[in-house]
Amino acid sequence: MLQVFGISKKDQDIFILKDIEFSVPGNRKLALAGETGSGKSTLMKIIAGLIQPDEGSVFFHDKKVEGPLERLIPGHPQIAYLSQHFELRNNYRVEEILEIASKLDPPHARKIFEICQVEHLLKRKTDKVSGGERQRIAMARALVTSPDLLLLDEPYSNLDTIHKQVMKSVVEDIGDHLGVSCILVSHDATDTLSWADEIMVMHDGSIIQRADPETIYHHPANAYVAALFGKFNVLNTETATAFGFNNGLSQDDVFSILRPGQFSLNQGTSNDVKGEIKKVSFLGDTYELDIQLESQSIVLKTALNGFIKGDTVTVSLNRESIGCPDSQDGV
């Protein structure tokens, strides 16, 4: 459905995007992750036809997406782009805003309103709705244009926890009930783990890893990717050897970056490592423990309670979670 070929963009002499290439099939949910300034929003706007690339082309349904220098009114009619900086006209009722944009017959439009949870807001003036409601109205306005591709740039920004959960439910329903392909950017990359079919990680204007969410989370390409999706541990050679890796691990080894949930406590296995608990943090459903091993400290997550600072425990590595065989010979 979407093909991106050799896209590059500079700001003065600095590359914002460098030779970006990828494709997206239809009915797909792709998330873009990366730190601020990695090029995510610029790429989204180029795909939407709102920014002209310096090099390369974007094709949508085998037709080139024209940029502002090639098209009088920027934007592609079948690609809807929703920025976090959206605007709604004041002194209009919500239903008027949506009717102006709509390309759908009333029954299909009502389905959009239901999915976006705005049907009860239709008679209100746009200056009488909350920030979360405005976000959902803007989403409905984008969807009633009947796009084949929806680009969501930071849809959860500036929302409190309750409105964020509502918005995440709306985004989930869009893919499930409307069959609209979607590319989403979120400043909190962990928001995308349960939603995306694939995650594409960007750094300094380049794509550094693209994979399914489980691979991205458990097997990040490097520490930068790992850090985007939460806390992690990097095993040093001494600790790796203690856990049964006969040759230790290098910093580039796929098994060296481990999540807090990839360890267990007091399992009585042959490769247990003794440690002392330095800190206990309650996270709701789980506890996070800072544990000092002989040669380094690690962060471990467990559902078990009753541990206090100063306790001595033994730590096991969940070898299956890192694709590591259960053997005494190590890796």
Secondary structure, 3 states (H helix, E strand, C coil): CEEEEEEEEEECCEEEEEEEEEEECCCCEEEEECCCCCCHHHHHHHHCCCCCCCEEEEEECCEECCCCCCCCCCCCCCEEEECCCCCCCCCCEHHHHHHHHCCCCHHHHHHHHHHCCCHHHCCCEHHHCCHHHHHHHHHHHHHCCCCCEEEEECCCCCCCHHHHHHHHHHHHHHHHHHCCEEEEECCCHHHHCCCCCEEEEEECCEEEEEECHHHHHHCCCCHHHHHHCCCCEECCHHHHHHCCCCCCCCCCCCCCEECHHHEEECCCCCCCEEEEEEEEEECCCCEEEEEECCCCEEEEEECCCCCCCCCEEEEEECHHHHCCCCCCCCC
